[in-house]
Amino acid sequence: MTSSKISGPGLRDAQDISACVTRAVEVQIDWAQRPLLERLKFITEWRDVLVSRREELADATVRELGKPLSLARDEVSRAIAHIDAALHVFTDYLFEPERIDEHVSVMREPVGTVALVMPWNNPVALPVSNIAPALLGGNAIVFKPAPEADGVATLLMKTLAQAGMPKDLVVRTASTVDAGRALVRHPGISAVAVTGSIATGRDIASACAGRFVPVRAELGGNNAVIVLADADLPQAARDLVRNAFAFAGQRCTALRRAVVDASVIDEFQALLVTEAGGLHVLDAQLENAVVGPMISLDARERVYGQIRDSVDRGALLLTGGERIDLASGHGLSPSIIRCDDPRDPIVQNESFGPVLVVQSASSLEQAIQLANGVEQGLIQAACTRDQSALAKIQALAEVGIFQSGAAPLPVHEMAAFVGRKASGYGGPEHGRWDLDFYTRPKSAYSSG
């Protein structure tokens, strides 16, 4: 995911953030002392508000970001599912201390005041999936949205107020880069959850390390699928094209690289080109839109330049690479590039655009090596009927998430969402793993 690098804050932003954090810290003390049932009741009421305003939230996401309508609706549904997961997990774990034996028990306490530094591409699901468990755990929140999603963030804050949120329990800062710089450095912040670029994650982790402030960072993925000769090639091509190009590839879960058995690569490339040709770049509000525009003209020109540079270095553009202007934004046609040089930047770097890179592998071992041969390690997929090969690929995949098949990943609200290598830092998201980030254990011993 793309995001601006975090460094020193401006004076005005630091002053504003200090006021925001101070307000949240004061409220957190009272919130943590309230019964869990009261916190559960508030989050349940917030869930009901989101359900009642789901079309409004989806429409705002389409309007502000150019996310295709069907994907925006799906995002709101995922946000609600994350609330359900948090309600389930925190109900199970927080009512009573965990008994170790008759003399020892472990209780869970809030972390304190948490900073959320959120991206633009999932402006509903990602904030909601953090806000719900953080508040259930007894924490307060200072929320820094991405500037591109400023309007959606404002609407989310209105839903919290409508549900009866105590004043300043969730404080929303300015969406500027300087606000983020100041926020993660403020001494009142007890933990930071961030979704962004690798550079952003490294800078935030560095800023927090000196104070021993825990950081949980999801930092995108340059994800690969391995396609073996025995796969259902037409099905794999259909699934992969939709996976790679939905929302113009502006998803950390998108498959961006296809490592294909050399014996079938020509056939598979032809299938991919045919499938991509039927996937038109449409205005985001249309019911049948899948690709949609990119987030900005600058983003489109950046990815367009990456494609042209790769072709100049010898890569083969199989299809796409054309600028398309829409009423809802700046589009780029789905682009498929054949590039067998594993060192080429188009292979190594996460484009975060509608680009699929195809590479040839002469053996299973080489395919695994190519799939693992990038800095990131979020998702890897495989298309094969050979269960032995599938098991080997899964065992050797240097990622936090593995999938069989190339269809868009249906992220489960109770499963660990986690990256390895440069794709993740500080532990998984979602389900029971949120409990470990948003609460701290305290062991209690009694004399026997």
Helices and strands as residue ranges (DSSP letters): H 11-33, H 36-52, H 54-65, H 69-94, E 98-101, E 104-110, E 113-117, H 125-136, E 140-144, G 147-149, H 150-162, E 170-172, H 177-185, E 191-195, H 198-209, E 215-218, E 223-227, H 233-245, G 246-249, E 255-261, H 265-277, H 297-312, E 316-319, E 323-326, E 329-332, E 335-338, H 345-348, E 355-361, H 364-372, E 376-377, E 379-383, H 387-396, E 401-404, E 420-421, E 424-425, H 433-438, E 439-445
